[in-house]
Amino acid sequence: MPINTDQTREIELTRMKKSSTLRPTVPKLEEILYAPFKMLDHGFIRVVDYMGDDAAIVQAARVSYGSGTKKVSEDRGLINYLMRHRHSTPFEMCEIKYHVKLPIFVARQWIRHRTANVNEYSARYSVLDKEFYLPEPENLAVQSTSNRQGRGNTLNQEEAAVVLDLLKTDASRAYDGYTELLNDDGTGKPRHEEKPMLARELARMNLTLNYYTQWYWKIDLYNLMHFLGLRADAHAQMEIRVYAEKMLEIMDLWVPYAAGAFREYRLGAHTLSATQLSIVKRFISGERVTAETSGLQPREWREFASAMELKIS
């Protein structure tokens, strides 16, 4: 269960509180503030705080006193320009903080983005719940033969059932061992007086990587877009991509002009190398360019051909 009864009540009470402020706020983001969005089977993501909006980006770029120009088109045009020419500091003026519940193996990927402030739930101080991630059968696949870190063909129904049973059995057994090592009756007292209570910081190593952890994750908009550019991509692992896609939807509510520019000039764009640009010019001039005459390595040619939707044998 992603959110238990006590947490649900706490969120409801928090959302009932109203605060007056002179700071700019974003009504569409305020509507979802603190509310959890279910991710995977036991995870969630929710916005717990934010600073700045599209106008803050414009203000920083112009170093102005107000909240931008009077013309929406000018603000949008400036943000598009900043995105197109890869300016960074104006976007760093906006920040957002999430509360995320995610499987540990996803967290290990996520934490590689070192430009955020993170505080994770500590299993040194608290006992982890018996909540572990089990993929849906349609998300179980063999190792890709062309991508060393990706998936290939989906398992059939019988194969998927065997894998899920193994994952569930191993995770459950690991948790039984975890609680046995802790020797905790749930109140901090020994379950068995004759046995020692192993330190929590040691007992946790018995758990599998599909157990859930939680953290608060705060990041500025510029670095958030870098994260989303990698993790909302179709080639990203599904289990982290679903979180990134929800964060992208939230960004649409928070900074719609910046989000639109990001989708146009980063997420939906393809950067051409000098050689690739010369190939485009050769195509325009009527020349027939092949993999052999392109000057590109085979893998780079395939990537270029895919982006340009070229028909190659």
C-alpha positions as CSV (number, residue, x, y, z in Angstrom):
1,M,0.0,0.0,0.0
2,P,1.7,3.2,-1.1
3,I,0.1,5.5,1.5
4,N,-1.2,4.1,4.8
5,T,-4.2,5.5,6.7
6,D,-2.1,7.7,9.0
7,Q,-0.2,9.2,6.1
8,T,-3.4,9.8,4.2
9,R,-4.9,11.7,7.1
10,E,-1.7,13.7,7.6
11,I,-1.7,14.7,3.9
12,E,-5.4,15.7,4.2
13,L,-4.7,17.9,7.2
14,T,-1.7,19.5,5.5
15,R,-3.8,20.3,2.4
16,M,-6.5,21.9,4.6
17,K,-4.0,24.5,5.9
18,K,-3.9,27.8,4.1
19,S,-1.1,30.3,4.1
20,S,-0.9,33.8,2.7
21,T,2.2,34.8,0.9
22,L,3.6,37.6,-1.2
23,R,5.6,35.1,-3.2
24,P,4.4,34.2,-6.7
25,T,2.4,30.9,-6.7
26,V,1.2,28.6,-9.5
27,P,-2.5,27.8,-9.1
28,K,-2.4,24.5,-11.1
29,L,0.6,23.3,-9.0
30,E,-1.1,24.4,-5.8
31,E,-4.0,22.1,-6.6
32,I,-1.9,19.0,-6.5
33,L,0.5,20.1,-3.7
34,Y,1.2,17.3,-1.2
35,A,-1.1,14.9,-3.0
36,P,0.5,11.5,-3.8
37,F,0.5,10.0,-7.3
38,K,0.7,6.2,-7.3
39,M,3.8,4.8,-9.0
40,L,4.4,1.1,-9.8
41,D,2.8,-1.2,-7.2
42,H,3.7,0.4,-3.8
43,G,5.4,3.7,-4.8
44,F,4.4,7.3,-5.1
45,I,5.6,10.7,-5.9
46,R,4.3,14.0,-4.6
47,V,5.3,17.7,-4.7
48,V,5.9,19.1,-1.2
49,D,7.3,22.5,-2.0
50,Y,8.4,24.7,-4.9
51,M,9.9,28.1,-5.7
52,G,9.6,30.3,-8.8
53,D,7.6,30.1,-12.0
54,D,8.0,31.0,-15.7
55,A,8.1,34.7,-14.7
56,A,11.1,34.0,-12.4
57,I,13.0,32.7,-15.4
58,V,12.3,35.8,-17.4
59,Q,13.1,38.0,-14.4
60,A,16.5,36.4,-13.9
61,A,17.3,36.6,-17.6
62,R,16.5,40.3,-17.8
63,V,17.5,41.0,-14.2
64,S,14.3,43.0,-13.9
65,Y,12.4,44.2,-10.9
66,G,9.0,43.0,-11.9
67,S,7.5,39.7,-12.9
68,G,8.4,39.8,-16.6
69,T,6.9,41.7,-19.4
70,K,3.3,42.5,-20.0
71,K,3.2,40.5,-23.2
72,V,2.9,36.7,-22.8
73,S,4.4,36.1,-26.3
74,E,7.6,38.0,-25.3
75,D,8.1,35.9,-22.1
76,R,7.5,32.7,-24.0
77,G,9.8,33.8,-26.8
78,L,12.6,34.6,-24.4
79,I,12.2,31.3,-22.6
80,N,12.4,29.5,-26.0
81,Y,15.5,31.5,-26.9
82,L,17.1,30.6,-23.5
83,M,16.3,26.9,-24.1
84,R,17.4,26.9,-27.7
85,H,20.8,28.5,-26.9
86,R,21.3,26.3,-23.8
87,H,21.4,29.1,-21.2
88,S,21.3,27.6,-17.7
89,T,21.3,30.1,-14.9
90,P,17.8,31.6,-15.5
91,F,16.3,28.1,-15.2
92,E,18.3,27.5,-12.0
93,M,16.2,30.2,-10.3
94,C,13.2,27.7,-10.0
95,E,13.3,24.8,-7.6
96,I,11.0,22.0,-6.7
97,K,11.0,19.4,-3.9
98,Y,9.5,15.9,-4.2
99,H,8.7,13.2,-1.7
100,V,9.3,9.9,-3.5
101,K,8.8,6.3,-2.6
102,L,10.6,3.9,-5.0
103,P,12.3,0.5,-5.1
104,I,15.9,0.5,-3.9
105,F,17.3,-0.6,-7.3
106,V,15.5,2.4,-9.0
107,A,16.9,4.7,-6.3
108,R,20.5,3.5,-7.1
109,Q,19.9,4.7,-10.7
110,W,18.3,7.9,-9.6
111,I,21.0,8.9,-7.2
112,R,23.5,9.1,-10.0
113,H,22.1,12.5,-10.7
114,R,24.2,14.3,-8.2
115,T,22.9,17.8,-8.7
116,A,20.0,17.5,-6.3
117,N,19.7,17.6,-2.5
118,V,18.6,14.3,-1.1
119,N,17.5,13.0,2.3
120,E,16.6,9.3,2.4
121,Y,14.6,7.2,4.8
122,S,17.2,5.5,7.1
123,A,17.0,1.8,7.8
124,R,19.6,2.4,10.5
125,Y,17.0,4.1,12.6
126,S,13.7,2.6,11.4
127,V,12.5,-0.9,10.4
128,L,11.5,-1.1,6.7
129,D,8.0,-2.2,5.8
130,K,7.4,-5.5,4.0
131,E,6.8,-3.8,0.7
132,F,8.7,-4.9,-2.4
133,Y,8.3,-4.3,-6.1
134,L,7.0,-7.1,-8.4
135,P,6.8,-6.2,-12.1
136,E,3.7,-6.7,-14.2
137,P,4.1,-9.8,-16.4
138,E,4.2,-7.7,-19.6
139,N,7.3,-5.9,-18.2
140,L,9.4,-9.0,-17.8
141,A,11.8,-9.5,-20.7
142,V,15.0,-11.2,-21.6
143,Q,18.3,-9.4,-22.0
144,S,18.6,-7.4,-25.2
145,T,21.1,-8.6,-27.7
146,S,21.8,-5.1,-29.0
147,N,21.7,-3.1,-25.8
148,R,23.8,-4.3,-22.9
149,Q,21.7,-2.4,-20.4
150,G,18.2,-3.0,-21.9
151,R,15.4,-5.5,-22.4
152,G,14.6,-7.7,-25.4
153,N,11.6,-9.9,-26.1
154,T,8.9,-10.2,-23.4
155,L,8.7,-13.5,-21.5
156,N,5.7,-15.8,-22.3
157,Q,3.0,-16.4,-19.7
158,E,4.6,-19.5,-18.2
159,E,8.1,-18.0,-18.0
160,A,6.8,-14.8,-16.4
161,A,4.9,-16.8,-13.8
162,V,8.2,-18.7,-12.8
163,V,10.1,-15.4,-12.6
164,L,7.4,-13.7,-10.5
165,D,7.2,-16.6,-8.1
166,L,11.0,-16.6,-7.6
167,L,11.1,-12.8,-7.0
168,K,8.2,-13.0,-4.5
169,T,9.7,-16.1,-2.7
170,D,13.2,-14.6,-2.4
171,A,11.9,-11.2,-1.3
172,S,9.6,-12.7,1.3
173,R,12.3,-15.0,2.6
174,A,14.7,-12.1,2.9
175,Y,12.2,-10.1,4.9
176,D,11.7,-13.1,7.3
177,G,15.4,-13.2,7.8
178,Y,15.5,-9.5,8.3
179,T,13.0,-9.5,11.1
180,E,14.6,-12.6,12.6
181,L,17.9,-10.7,12.7
182,L,16.2,-7.7,14.2
183,N,14.5,-9.9,16.9
184,D,12.1,-7.0,17.3
185,D,8.5,-7.5,18.4
186,G,7.5,-4.2,16.8
187,T,7.8,-2.2,20.0
188,G,11.6,-2.1,20.2
189,K,11.7,-5.1,22.5
190,P,13.2,-8.5,21.8
191,R,10.8,-11.0,20.3
192,H,12.9,-13.8,21.8
193,E,14.7,-13.0,25.1
194,E,17.4,-15.6,24.5
195,K,18.5,-14.1,21.1
196,P,20.4,-10.8,20.5
197,M,18.9,-7.9,18.6
198,L,21.2,-7.3,15.6
199,A,21.8,-3.7,14.8
200,R,19.3,-2.3,12.2
201,E,22.2,-1.0,10.1
202,L,23.5,-4.6,9.8
203,A,20.1,-6.4,9.5
204,R,19.1,-4.3,6.5
205,M,21.8,-5.8,4.3
206,N,19.7,-9.0,4.1
207,L,16.9,-7.3,2.1
208,T,16.6,-7.6,-1.7
209,L,16.9,-4.5,-4.0
210,N,13.2,-4.5,-4.9
211,Y,12.3,-3.3,-1.4
212,Y,11.0,0.2,-1.2
213,T,12.8,3.2,0.2
214,Q,11.7,6.9,0.4
215,W,13.4,10.2,0.1
216,Y,12.9,14.0,-0.2
217,W,14.5,15.2,-3.4
218,K,15.0,18.9,-4.2
219,I,16.4,20.1,-7.5
220,D,16.5,23.3,-9.6
221,L,14.6,23.4,-12.9
222,Y,17.7,23.3,-15.1
223,N,19.0,20.1,-13.6
224,L,15.5,18.6,-13.4
225,M,15.3,19.0,-17.2
226,H,18.6,17.2,-17.5
227,F,17.2,14.4,-15.4
228,L,14.0,14.2,-17.4
229,G,15.9,14.3,-20.7
230,L,17.6,11.1,-19.8
231,R,15.0,9.3,-17.6
232,A,11.8,10.2,-19.6
233,D,13.5,9.0,-22.8
234,A,12.0,5.8,-24.4
235,H,15.4,4.1,-23.9
236,A,15.3,4.6,-20.1
237,Q,14.4,1.7,-17.8
238,M,10.7,1.5,-17.4
239,E,10.7,1.5,-13.6
240,I,12.4,4.9,-13.5
241,R,10.8,6.3,-16.6
242,V,7.3,6.1,-15.1
243,Y,8.4,8.5,-12.4
244,A,10.1,10.8,-14.9
245,E,7.0,10.9,-17.0
246,K,4.8,12.0,-14.1
247,M,7.4,14.6,-13.1
248,L,7.2,15.9,-16.7
249,E,3.4,16.2,-16.4
250,I,4.0,18.1,-13.1
251,M,6.5,20.4,-14.9
252,D,3.7,21.2,-17.4
253,L,1.6,22.5,-14.5
254,W,4.4,24.4,-12.8
255,V,6.3,26.1,-15.6
256,P,4.3,25.6,-18.8
257,Y,6.4,27.9,-21.0
258,A,9.7,26.3,-19.9
259,A,8.1,22.8,-20.2
260,G,6.9,23.6,-23.7
261,A,10.4,24.8,-24.7
262,F,12.0,21.7,-23.1
263,R,9.7,19.4,-25.1
264,E,10.4,21.3,-28.3
265,Y,14.2,21.9,-28.1
266,R,15.4,19.0,-25.9
267,L,13.1,16.1,-25.4
268,G,11.7,16.0,-29.0
269,A,14.9,17.2,-30.6
270,H,18.0,15.5,-31.9
271,T,21.5,17.1,-31.8
272,L,23.5,16.7,-34.9
273,S,27.3,16.4,-35.0
274,A,29.3,18.3,-37.5
275,T,29.5,15.3,-39.7
276,Q,25.8,14.6,-39.4
277,L,25.0,18.2,-40.3
278,S,27.2,17.8,-43.4
279,I,25.2,14.7,-44.4
280,V,21.9,16.6,-44.2
281,K,23.4,19.2,-46.5
282,R,24.6,16.5,-48.9
283,F,21.1,15.0,-48.9
284,I,19.6,18.5,-49.7
285,S,22.0,18.9,-52.6
286,G,20.7,15.7,-54.1
287,E,23.6,13.4,-53.2
288,R,22.8,9.8,-52.2
289,V,24.6,9.2,-48.9
290,T,25.1,5.6,-47.6
291,A,26.6,4.2,-44.4
292,E,29.8,3.6,-46.3
293,T,30.1,7.1,-47.6
294,S,28.7,8.9,-44.5
295,G,31.9,9.1,-42.5
296,L,30.1,7.8,-39.4
297,Q,30.7,4.7,-37.3
298,P,28.1,2.0,-37.9
299,R,26.2,2.6,-34.6
300,E,26.3,6.3,-35.1
301,W,24.9,5.9,-38.6
302,R,22.1,3.7,-37.3
303,E,21.2,6.3,-34.7
304,F,21.3,9.1,-37.3
305,A,19.2,7.1,-39.8
306,S,16.6,6.3,-37.1
307,A,16.3,10.0,-36.0
308,M,16.0,11.1,-39.6
309,E,13.6,8.2,-40.5
310,L,15.8,7.1,-43.3
311,K,15.1,3.8,-45.0
312,I,18.3,1.8,-44.8
313,S,18.9,-1.9,-45.5
